[in-house]
Each structure stands twice: as structure tokens, then as C-alpha cells.
Amino acid sequence: MHTTTQQAEHDTEIRPGRGTARRLAALLAVLVVSLGLAACGGDDEESKGGGGGGNTEQSDSGGGDALGKNDYLTQVNEAQSQFASESQKLDLANPKGPEDFQKKLEGLIPLVDDLIAKLDDIQPPEQVTAEHDKLVTQLEDYKKVLEDNIDGLGGGDQDKVREAAGAIGQASSKFSTTFDGTINDINAKL
């Protein structure tokens, strides 16, 4: 954690450390979904309409003014914090069996939808528009795999359960890697 003086001296960034998507794994025993993107302070000069000189250009991701770096990071962090808080309540890491895991994932999908909507509404700084859009696409792709495989966890057919759990686990691993990579790309550009 930076002190206030250090915050003013360092760029703000999204940190894909503790609790980030990299911990996703879903083979009925473990699925931890927490997109902890922690901002590390900075000056407010680059806020929307503030000093940063030209950080209010139109974004390609939905119209409106692009945000300054700090406002962007604040909005992303608020969206992910709410998602992480709500998803923790689902206790995805401790399912009692395939049907319980299915119910927990059914609760997760609306949370993923909400996070997608919130991220989609954020107007990123121009230099990270493509990466921001990529975050949204990665979440949409992950949600699709969950939706496509969730029914396979119910009904008691062990082959279908194994297939569904395997697909969800593989998608979780891929999502974790690609999401973290995109966060790193955003940090490198901001």
C-alpha cells in the first residue's frame, strides 16, 4: 500500500493480485470468483474534464466522454468490488454436490451479467478502449460457457456432470489467464 505521498508519485493501476480472476477453478470442489482489481491511488489531475489534456475524447465502447485514468479505475474497482462481495455470498468454493454447485452458478450468472453491464457502461480512456472492450468480451465468453454447461451439473448423470464440470473448469482457467493478461495490458498503457 502506498502512502499519500507515494500515491502522488506513482501511477494508479489495476492490480491483478489478491482475489483476482486467476483463482477461478471449477471442478465441483472449488470455484472462487473474485475480480479484485485494487487501485493504488494517484493524483486527481487526470480525472474527467481535469488537467490530463485531451482525456475526454469519445470512446468507441458506447458513446459519452472517455474518463480520465483515476475516474476509470475508480469505476472499474467499484463494479468489481460489488461483484466480488455478492459472489462471495454464494459460497462457490464449498458446494455440497453437483446440484448445489448448479444452484450456486445459477446465482452467479446474474452477477456476471451485472458486471458486464457496468463495465460496458464505463467509458475508458482512449488508450485502453480496446483492452477494456476485451475485458467485457472475456466476461461474456465465460458467462456463455457457464450457461451452456450449467444444466449438465443436475440430473445425476455422472458423465454429463464430469463433462460440464470439465468444461467449466477449463473455461475458468482460460478466463483467469486471459483476464489477468488484459489487466496487465491496461496497466502497461495507463
C-alpha positions in Angstrom: 0.0 0.0 0.0 1.3 3.4 -0.9 1.3 6.4 1.5 -0.4 9.5 0.3 3.0 11.0 -0.8 3.8 7.8 -2.7 0.4 7.8 -4.3 1.0 11.2 -5.8 4.4 9.9 -7.2 3.1 6.7 -8.7 0.6 6.0 -11.5 -2.6 4.4 -10.4 -3.1 0.9 -11.7 -5.4 -2.1 -11.6 -3.7 -4.8 -9.6 -4.5 -8.4 -10.6 -3.2 -9.8 -7.3 -5.1 -11.0 -4.3 -8.5 -12.4 -5.3 -8.2 -11.7 -9.0 -9.8 -14.0 -11.5 -6.6 -16.2 -11.6 -8.1 -18.2 -8.7 -11.0 -19.4 -10.7 -11.2 -23.2 -10.8 -14.3 -25.2 -11.1 -14.3 -28.9 -10.6 -17.2 -29.1 -8.2 -14.9 -28.7 -5.3 -13.6 -25.2 -5.9 -14.8 -22.1 -7.8 -13.7 -18.8 -6.4 -14.9 -15.8 -8.4 -13.4 -12.6 -7.1 -12.2 -10.0 -9.5 -10.2 -7.9 -7.1 -8.8 -5.0 -9.0 -7.3 -2.7 -6.5 -6.4 0.8 -7.4 -3.4 2.3 -5.8 -4.2 6.0 -5.6 -2.7 8.8 -7.5 -3.4 12.5 -8.2 -6.7 13.6 -9.5 -5.3 15.8 -12.3 -6.3 13.3 -14.9 -9.9 13.0 -13.8 -12.7 13.6 -16.3 -12.5 17.1 -17.5 -9.4 17.7 -15.5 -5.8 18.5 -16.4 -4.7 15.5 -18.5 -5.1 17.4 -21.7 -7.4 15.6 -24.1 -8.6 12.7 -21.9 -12.2 13.4 -22.7 -12.3 12.1 -26.3 -15.1 9.9 -27.4 -14.8 6.2 -26.7 -15.7 3.5 -29.2 -17.4 1.4 -26.5 -20.8 3.2 -26.3 -20.6 6.9 -26.6 -20.1 9.6 -24.0 -16.9 11.2 -22.8 -14.0 9.0 -22.1 -12.9 9.0 -18.4 -9.6 10.1 -17.0 -7.4 7.4 -15.7 -8.4 7.8 -12.0 -12.1 8.0 -12.7 -11.9 5.0 -14.9 -10.0 2.9 -12.3 -12.5 4.1 -9.6 -15.5 2.9 -11.7 -13.9 -0.4 -12.6 -12.9 -1.0 -9.0 -16.4 -0.2 -7.7 -18.0 -2.5 -10.2 -15.7 -5.4 -9.4 -16.0 -4.8 -5.6 -19.7 -5.1 -5.7 -19.4 -8.3 -7.9 -16.8 -9.8 -5.5 -18.9 -9.0 -2.5 -22.1 -10.5 -3.9 -20.3 -13.6 -5.4 -18.7 -14.4 -2.1 -22.1 -14.7 -0.6 -22.8 -17.6 -3.0 -20.0 -19.7 -1.3 -18.9 -21.1 -4.6 -15.9 -22.8 -3.1 -18.0 -25.1 -0.9 -20.7 -26.8 -2.9 -22.3 -29.9 -1.4 -22.6 -31.7 -4.7 -23.3 -31.1 -8.4 -26.9 -29.9 -7.8 -25.7 -27.4 -5.2 -23.0 -26.2 -7.4 -25.5 -25.8 -10.2 -27.7 -23.6 -7.9 -24.7 -21.5 -6.9 -23.7 -21.0 -10.6 -27.3 -20.0 -11.3 -26.9 -17.3 -8.7 -23.5 -16.3 -10.3 -24.8 -15.7 -13.8 -26.9 -12.6 -13.0 -23.9 -11.2 -11.1 -21.7 -11.7 -14.2 -24.5 -10.0 -16.3 -24.5 -7.1 -13.9 -20.7 -6.8 -14.0 -20.7 -6.9 -17.8 -23.4 -4.2 -17.9 -21.4 -2.0 -15.5 -18.1 -2.4 -17.4 -19.8 -1.9 -20.7 -21.2 1.4 -19.5 -17.8 2.7 -18.4 -16.1 4.9 -20.9 -12.4 4.0 -20.7 -9.5 6.4 -21.5 -8.8 6.2 -25.2 -5.5 4.5 -24.8 -7.2 1.4 -23.2 -10.5 1.3 -25.1 -9.6 -1.9 -26.9 -8.4 -3.6 -23.7 -11.5 -2.6 -21.8 -13.7 -3.9 -24.5 -11.7 -7.1 -24.3 -12.5 -7.4 -20.6 -16.2 -7.2 -21.4 -15.9 -9.8 -24.2 -13.9 -12.2 -21.9 -16.7 -12.0 -19.3 -19.3 -12.6 -21.9 -17.5 -15.6 -23.3 -17.1 -17.0 -19.8 -20.7 -16.5 -19.0 -21.7 -18.3 -22.2 -19.7 -21.4 -21.1 -21.4 -21.3 -17.7 -24.8 -21.1 -19.3 -24.0 -23.8 -21.8 -22.9 -26.3 -19.2 -24.9 -25.5 -16.1 -27.7 -28.0 -16.8 -25.1 -30.8 -17.1 -24.5 -30.5 -13.4 -28.0 -31.5 -12.5 -29.9 -34.7 -13.1 -27.4 -37.2 -11.7 -25.9 -38.4 -15.0 -22.2 -38.7 -13.9 -20.9 -38.5 -17.4 -22.7 -35.2 -18.0 -21.6 -33.9 -14.6 -18.0 -34.7 -15.4 -18.3 -33.1 -18.9 -20.0 -30.0 -17.6 -17.5 -29.6 -14.7 -14.6 -30.1 -17.0 -15.8 -27.5 -19.5 -16.5 -25.0 -16.6 -13.1 -25.8 -15.1 -11.3 -25.3 -18.5 -13.2 -22.1 -19.2 -12.4 -20.8 -15.7 -8.7 -21.4 -16.2 -8.7 -19.8 -19.6 -10.7 -16.8 -18.3 -8.4 -16.4 -15.4 -5.3 -16.3 -17.7 -6.8 -14.0 -20.4 -8.5 -11.6 -17.9 -5.2 -11.2 -15.9 -3.3 -10.6 -19.2 -5.8 -7.9 -20.2 -5.5 -6.2 -16.8 -1.7 -6.2 -17.2 -2.1 -4.7 -20.7 -4.3 -1.9 -19.2 -1.8 -1.2 -16.5 1.0 -1.0 -19.0 -0.9 1.6 -21.0 -2.1 3.8 -18.2 
